[in-house]
Amino acid sequence: MQLRSRKVLAECLALTGLSERELARAAGLGHATVNHLLTGRRGGCSLDTARAIERVFEIEAGGLFVPDSNADLAGLARLSLQQAGSRS
């Protein structure tokens, strides 16, 4: 998954008052993963990592990250179907 915007991710942190380390802990990730996304050292991550970060901010699948492969696209489609089914 490709991060849409480092600036938006940084703004999410600022709005919630979370630090990089707090986001990492809440998402079950290493601090380096979050830091590398924020600094641009990494532009993407796995679908699971993307969803973990989006869940912390209560953002729907694909809100902060976009698919960069067919596997990511299929995974997002599967998640969307699951979310739609849980709302019914």
Residue pairs with C-beta under 8 A, 6 or more apart in sequence:
1 44
1 45
1 46
1 47
1 49
1 50
1 65
1 66
1 67
1 68
1 72
2 43
2 44
2 65
2 66
2 67
2 68
3 9
3 37
3 43
3 44
3 45
3 50
3 64
3 65
4 64
4 65
4 66
5 64
6 37
6 38
6 39
6 40
8 64
9 37
9 38
9 53
9 64
10 38
12 57
12 59
12 64
13 19
13 20
13 23
13 38
16 57
18 26
18 56
20 31
20 34
20 35
20 38
21 31
21 34
23 29
23 34
23 53
23 56
24 30
24 31
24 33
24 34
26 56
27 34
27 49
27 52
27 53
27 55
27 56
28 52
29 49
29 52
29 53
33 42
33 45
33 49
34 53
35 41
36 42
37 43
37 45
37 53
44 65
44 68
45 65
47 71
47 72
47 75
47 76
50 64
50 65
51 61
51 79
53 64
53 65
54 60
54 61
54 62
54 63
54 64
54 65
57 63
57 64
60 83
61 76
61 79
61 80
61 83
62 76
62 80
67 73
67 75
67 76
